[in-house]
Amino acid sequence: MFYLYAIVAGPGIGAELPEEGILPGIAVGTVACGGLACIVSEVPVEIFGEAPLRLLLEQSAWTKERALAHERVVAGLAAAHTLLPLKFCTLFSDRDSLIRVMERHQEALGQALAHIRGAREWGVKLFYDPARLRGWLDTEPGAEPAPAAKAAGAAFFARKQNELRRQQEVLVAVRHCTEESHRRLADLAREATAAASQSPALHGRKDEMALNGAYLVTEGGEEALRDCVRALMEAYAPSGFDFILTGPWAPYNFTRLHLGELTPPH
């Protein structure tokens, strides 16, 4: 079986290949097709066949180790080559089936490589602390004062009304920060996208995530992106927002439409 990591332009890649691939002791090589080359490893069907692989993927420790191995290969090559990274566990039963699919989609894959050439993917995550944001809103000019003492029933409804109003103000502030930040960052990118926000259980912070953005940025525009993130941080940090810039990454978020056609045979 052939395990695929990425597709690069031109078959002249060799010395830069890592010594080890998806499994310990498994070499990394290439399969050329026209003007493209697939970065591959030959892997045993006893592990990567459909039935055994399904069972192994249920083991979180094994899956994490293999996913990290996959990413090491891709990241190492992305430092020196324009490449289309393939998702974890993209497999073909043999060389011929791989070449047939490559030949069928060679034009589309070449266009995808041209689109990302000279650019790298960066991620920006926007977090906010709801309590801190609420406190900042209370100090803003025009904030309504605390309700005066009232009868018990009236006071209860006044508190509920005030709480609903404050929740709405928080939502408006988060939406404004998210939309402005994504717009300003996207203006500096060749292409931009925003994935679904992660829950604290996934991102590991106590704060809430408001933006999980990815930006395909030319190498000449990366400093402007960093400057933009710093400016956004200065503007929004006092109200409880925090920006995290990550990257550069292989452009996973900007090749998926093309690679979705590259379906391993069943």
Order of alpha helices (4+ residues) and beta strands (2+ residues): beta-beta-beta-alpha-alpha-alpha-beta-alpha-alpha-beta-alpha-alpha-beta-alpha-beta-alpha-beta-alpha
